Amino acid sequence: MTQHNEGVSYAAAGVDIEAGDKAVELFAPLAKRATRPEVRGGLGGFAGLFALGKYREPLLAAGSDGVGTKLAVAQAMGKHDTIGIDLVAMCVDDLVVCGAEPLFLQDYIAIGKVVPEHVAQIVAGIAEGCVQAGCALLGGETAEHPGVMEPDHYDVSATAVGVVEADEVLGPERVRSGDVVIAMASSGLHSNGYSLARHVLLEKAGLPLDGHIEELGRTLGEELLEPTRIYALDCLALAGECEVHTFCHVTGGGLAGNLERVIPEGLTAELSRATWAPGPIFRLIESVGQVPQSEMEKTFNMGVGMVAVVAPKDRDRVLAMLAARHIDSWELGTIRASEEGEAKVVLTGAHPANS
């Protein structure tokens, strides 16, 4: 018997090129919002072009990141329009730590099956994040991975590039004894610790994402999807007008774990827990999961999303500028000479809510 085999198409293998084209058509107008005058060319090219402009001695800064298992919450809720803000925040706020101005970002979306409307929602969030950060969305890639990822699953990552003058780089070498440590409040969990948060709240406690939590004042899902605050423009404003010695982006590893990365040998940042009360989401995770304080502090930001280490003469000015920019901030501690064998970061006392 003669068998006739029909030709096999890419679509039959699970990749829908037409859906991908439709997704681009939907998100193109959204992406155009996130631009800068230095951008050359438009969407659709093989590479994004960006004119650097005139600098005395420019250094390029680059960083890549994702948003971790916060994606699982977005996918479970079918809400995809804010996760892109988280993605931008995780990249650009790392750049600004050294004083670099974010210039542009390129994203990568891997997805089981392209649903144009869902991809457009993701990119809308990325574009909004770029607008908040003052950088351009210079391009990206959406890749359909049938057979490798479930149809409704996706992952996102991005690389951001910034620039800073060589003689204006911030970092540990600028930090001095007597400097003041200023905290900037986080908007919640940001994009770290979600594996622990999901284990405690969803798996162990069995709390529904659509259930209203009185102490949170909204549903658990709404709280968990609160976008990461983007501090880039606020930090650049401070660095431009005040004597800032370094910043610290508080991500995985917590406040102490990240701050020690920008404290030089021989100095210690002494911080007081009594200066702030972590938000309700942190207290909920700690109480429901009976999570030790030490574990909470090395997993979550505990309400501090960004830190500035500044000259003492500019303490009040920094706090006033942040207040004017609607960023809750406070004096967290000071930098002093280390005692023998002492850690670079020391947290003392108890939070007001835990006293």
LOMAR-328949 format. One record per residue (C-alpha): z, y, x. Coordinates in steps of 0.25 Angstrom, whole numbers, padded with zeros to 4 digits, always signed. Layout:
# LOMAR-328949
ZYX...
END
This chain:
# LOMAR-328949
+0000+0000+0000-0004+0014+0005+0008+0024+0005+0005+0039+0004+0015+0048+0011+0016+0062+0006+0019+0072+0016+0033+0076+0019+0036+0091+0018+0047+0099+0024+0053+0102+0010+0054+0087+0008+0062+0086+0020+0072+0096+0014+0067+0110+0020+0062+0120+0010+0054+0130+0018+0051+0138+0005+0065+0139+0002+0068+0144+0016+0057+0155+0014+0063+0158+0000+0077+0160+0007+0071+0170+0017+0064+0177+0006+0077+0179-0001+0086+0183+0011+0076+0192+0018+0080+0204+0010+0094+0201+0012+0092+0200+0027+0085+0213+0028+0098+0220+0025+0104+0215+0038+0096+0223+0048+0097+0234+0059+0087+0244+0064+0085+0235+0077+0079+0224+0070+0064+0221+0072+0056+0213+0063+0060+0206+0050+0063+0193+0045+0054+0181+0047+0051+0182+0062+0055+0171+0072+0065+0181+0078+0073+0193+0075+0071+0205+0083+0081+0216+0086+0080+0228+0095+0092+0230+0103+0091+0245+0105+0097+0253+0116+0110+0249+0123+0115+0252+0137+0119+0238+0141+0118+0229+0128+0125+0215+0127+0120+0206+0116+0131+0198+0109+0128+0186+0101+0136+0176+0092+0134+0165+0083+0142+0159+0072+0143+0153+0058+0153+0153+0047+0159+0139+0048+0163+0131+0035+0164+0144+0027+0150+0139+0023+0156+0127+0016+0163+0137+0006+0151+0145+0004+0143+0133+0001+0153+0127-0008+0154+0140-0016+0138+0142-0016+0141+0156-0011+0132+0159+0001+0131+0175+0002+0143+0178+0011+0143+0167+0021+0133+0175+0029+0143+0187+0030+0152+0177+0037+0141+0172+0046+0138+0186+0051+0153+0190+0053+0155+0178+0062+0144+0182+0071+0144+0197+0072+0159+0199+0072+0159+0190+0085+0149+0200+0091+0157+0212+0088+0169+0207+0096+0163+0211+0109+0158+0224+0103+0144+0219+0100+0137+0226+0088+0130+0214+0080+0115+0217+0080+0109+0205+0072+0112+0191+0067+0103+0179+0065+0108+0168+0055+0105+0153+0054+0107+0146+0041+0106+0130+0040+0105+0125+0026+0103+0112+0019+0093+0117+0009+0088+0131+0008+0091+0137-0005+0085+0151-0003+0096+0158-0012+0107+0152-0004+0101+0156+0010+0098+0170+0005+0113+0171+0001+0117+0167+0015+0108+0177+0022+0112+0188+0012+0126+0186+0018+0121+0186+0032+0114+0199+0029+0126+0205+0023+0134+0201+0035+0124+0207+0044+0125+0220+0036+0140+0220+0038+0139+0218+0053+0128+0228+0055+0118+0218+0061+0105+0213+0057+0101+0199+0052+0090+0197+0062+0085+0183+0056+0090+0169+0055+0086+0155+0051+0088+0146+0039+0086+0131+0042+0086+0121+0031+0093+0108+0035+0090+0097+0025+0097+0083+0028+0106+0090+0038+0113+0099+0028+0117+0098+0013+0107+0106+0005+0118+0116+0001+0124+0117+0015+0121+0128+0025+0127+0133+0038+0125+0147+0044+0126+0153+0058+0121+0166+0065+0120+0173+0078+0123+0188+0079+0119+0197+0091+0125+0210+0094+0125+0220+0106+0136+0227+0114+0135+0237+0126+0140+0230+0138+0151+0240+0141+0156+0240+0126+0159+0225+0126+0172+0222+0119+0181+0210+0124+0193+0205+0131+0191+0214+0144+0194+0226+0136+0207+0222+0129+0219+0228+0135+0234+0227+0133+0239+0236+0122+0226+0235+0114+0228+0234+0099+0223+0222+0091+0217+0226+0077+0215+0216+0066+0204+0217+0056+0206+0209+0043+0197+0197+0040+0191+0195+0026+0197+0181+0025+0194+0168+0032+0181+0174+0037+0173+0162+0043+0183+0154+0050+0193+0142+0047+0185+0138+0034+0187+0123+0038+0202+0124+0037+0201+0134+0025+0192+0124+0018+0201+0112+0022+0214+0119+0017+0209+0126+0004+0197+0117-0001+0200+0103+0004+0215+0102+0005+0219+0112-0006+0207+0109-0015+0206+0124-0019+0192+0127-0026+0183+0137-0020+0182+0144-0034+0197+0144-0037+0204+0157-0037+0215+0158-0027+0225+0169-0031+0230+0173-0017+0215+0175-0013+0212+0183-0026+0199+0175-0027+0193+0161-0026+0195+0153-0014+0180+0152-0012+0178+0167-0012+0189+0169-0002+0183+0158+0007+0170+0165+0007+0175+0179+0009+0165+0184+0020+0169+0186+0034+0172+0201+0037+0162+0207+0047+0169+0217+0057+0157+0220+0066+0154+0234+0062+0169+0237+0061+0171+0232+0075+0160+0240+0080+0165+0252+0074+0178+0250+0081+0172+0248+0094+0164+0260+0093+0175+0270+0090+0188+0263+0096+0192+0256+0109+0190+0242+0104+0192+0232+0116+0188+0219+0108+0187+0213+0095+0190+0199+0090+0183+0191+0079+0193+0182+0072+0186+0169+0069+0189+0154+0072+0201+0153+0080+0209+0164+0073+0214+0177+0077+0221+0173+0090+0210+0163+0094+0199+0174+0094+0207+0186+0099+0211+0179+0111+0196+0178+0115+0196+0193+0117+0210+0195+0124+0209+0195+0139+0219+0187+0148+0232+0193+0150+0233+0200+0136+0238+0195+0123+0235+0200+0109+0248+0200+0101+0246+0200+0086+0255+0201+0075+0253+0192+0062+0263+0202+0055+0251+0212+0055+0243+0205+0044+0244+0195+0033+0232+0185+0032+0225+0185+0019+0228+0175+0008+0217+0165+0012+0224+0162+0025+0237+0160+0018+0231+0151+0008+0225+0142+0019+0238+0142+0027+0247+0139+0015+0237+0129+0008+0234+0121+0020+0247+0123+0027+0240+0128+0039+0248+0132+0051+0248+0147+0055+0242+0143+0069+0231+0135+0062+0228+0147+0053+0228+0157+0064+0218+0149+0073+0209+0146+0061+0208+0158+0053+0207+0173+0055+0220+0175+0047+0215+0189+0042+0210+0195+0055+0195+0195+0056+0193+0204+0068+0202+0210+0079+0200+0222+0087+0207+0225+0100+0208+0240+0102+0214+0250+0112+0227+0255+0106+0223+0269+0105+0212+0265+0095+0221+0256+0086+0222+0266+0074+0208+0270+0075+0203+0256+0074+0212+0253+0062+0207+0266+0055+0193+0262+0058+0194+0248+0052+0202+0254+0040+0190+0263+0038+0181+0251+0038+0189+0244+0028+0194+0233+0038+0209+0230+0037+0214+0230+0051+0228+0231+0058+0234+0230+0071+0236+0216+0074+0243+0217+0088+0241+0221+0102+0236+0217+0116+0247+0215+0127+0248+0208+0140+0250+0193+0139+0263+0186+0143+0262+0174+0152+0255+0162+0144+0253+0170+0132+0241+0169+0123+0231+0180+0121+0234+0181+0107+0248+0181+0101+0251+0181+0086+0265+0185+0082+0273+0186+0069+0269+0182+0055+0259+0187+0045+0266+0195+0034+0262+0185+0023+0269+0174+0031+0282+0181+0035
END
